[in-house]
Amino acid sequence: MSGQPSSVRIVEVGPRDGLQNEKTVIPTATKIELINRLGTTGLRSIEATSFVSPRWVPQLADAAEVFAAITRLPGVSYPVLVPNEQGYERARKVGATEVAVFSAASEAFNRKNINASIDESIERFRPILDRAAADKVKVRGYVSTVLGCPYQGEVPLSDVVRVAERMHRLGCYEISLGDTIGIGTPRKAREMLRAVAAAVPMEALAVHFHDTRGQALANVLACLEEGVSVVDSAISGTGGCPYAKGATGNVATEDVVYMLQGMGITTGLDLDRLIDTGLWLSSQLGRETSSRVARASA
């Protein structure tokens, strides 16, 4: 475990990735309160929403209203997902200073998701990167299906590396590697991260695991041992992808922080406040939290 970091930055994706697949429309006021509650926990990165077309993701149709109303704290970044220049313009109008773009390592997933090849998807967001550089807006990149695809099955590691390297070269300061359908295991996660880290600096990489088969924490641990120091997670284990059949929730922020604290790794987060926020969100969604730590503490 010589590569294990002494501190880890958690990127909270609950307000966007966590809520986007909810069937019942969540009130705008609830989304605003969620983000504001998360801001009191010590998080430095809170993905607030997504400026995609409401036809794609109806749950986040109120992106502009949400972002304009949240309390943005000093030292906290509130990235938003943008699929194209129109989304970038909408985000900038309400004051976004960090955006995220996305592609998949699977050709089949890209076709199903955005009706484009991998190369075409990257060309679509290239103008965003150009404009962001001029506007001094930070850009984060997501690579999904890094450990498997619901449509094509196995995804070659060479494709994962190629997409991640290209996004980083185009200007994404950080690349989040996502196991979109949660089928990865520690050995596969470790091998994937090693392959990408040979082309993209480890300090520019993050990991993003869904917990479909209960492997997410184990996968996070395997990647920590390789030296990754940025982990995406969602409060209360919320999540799911509208375009990935079988994808369930993200690894729960509370569970990740509990594990990290137990390992002596600094996060700067208040676990009790995270648990309270997760329990509150679960009550708003009308279901029990997916976080094992929160359930044990309730």
Secondary structure as GFF3:
##gff-version 3
##sequence-region A 1 298
A	DSSP	beta_strand	9	12	.	.	.	ID=ss1
A	DSSP	pi_helix	14	18	.	.	.	ID=ss2
A	DSSP	alpha_helix	28	39	.	.	.	ID=ss3
A	DSSP	beta_strand	45	46	.	.	.	ID=ss4
A	DSSP	beta_strand	49	50	.	.	.	ID=ss5
A	DSSP	three_ten_helix	58	60	.	.	.	ID=ss6
A	DSSP	alpha_helix	63	69	.	.	.	ID=ss7
A	DSSP	beta_strand	80	81	.	.	.	ID=ss8
A	DSSP	alpha_helix	85	93	.	.	.	ID=ss9
A	DSSP	beta_strand	98	104	.	.	.	ID=ss10
A	DSSP	alpha_helix	107	114	.	.	.	ID=ss11
A	DSSP	alpha_helix	118	135	.	.	.	ID=ss12
A	DSSP	beta_strand	138	144	.	.	.	ID=ss13
A	DSSP	alpha_helix	157	170	.	.	.	ID=ss14
A	DSSP	beta_strand	174	179	.	.	.	ID=ss15
A	DSSP	alpha_helix	186	197	.	.	.	ID=ss16
A	DSSP	three_ten_helix	202	204	.	.	.	ID=ss17
A	DSSP	beta_strand	205	209	.	.	.	ID=ss18
A	DSSP	alpha_helix	216	226	.	.	.	ID=ss19
A	DSSP	beta_strand	230	233	.	.	.	ID=ss20
A	DSSP	three_ten_helix	235	237	.	.	.	ID=ss21
A	DSSP	alpha_helix	253	262	.	.	.	ID=ss22
A	DSSP	alpha_helix	271	285	.	.	.	ID=ss23
A	DSSP	alpha_helix	292	297	.	.	.	ID=ss24
###
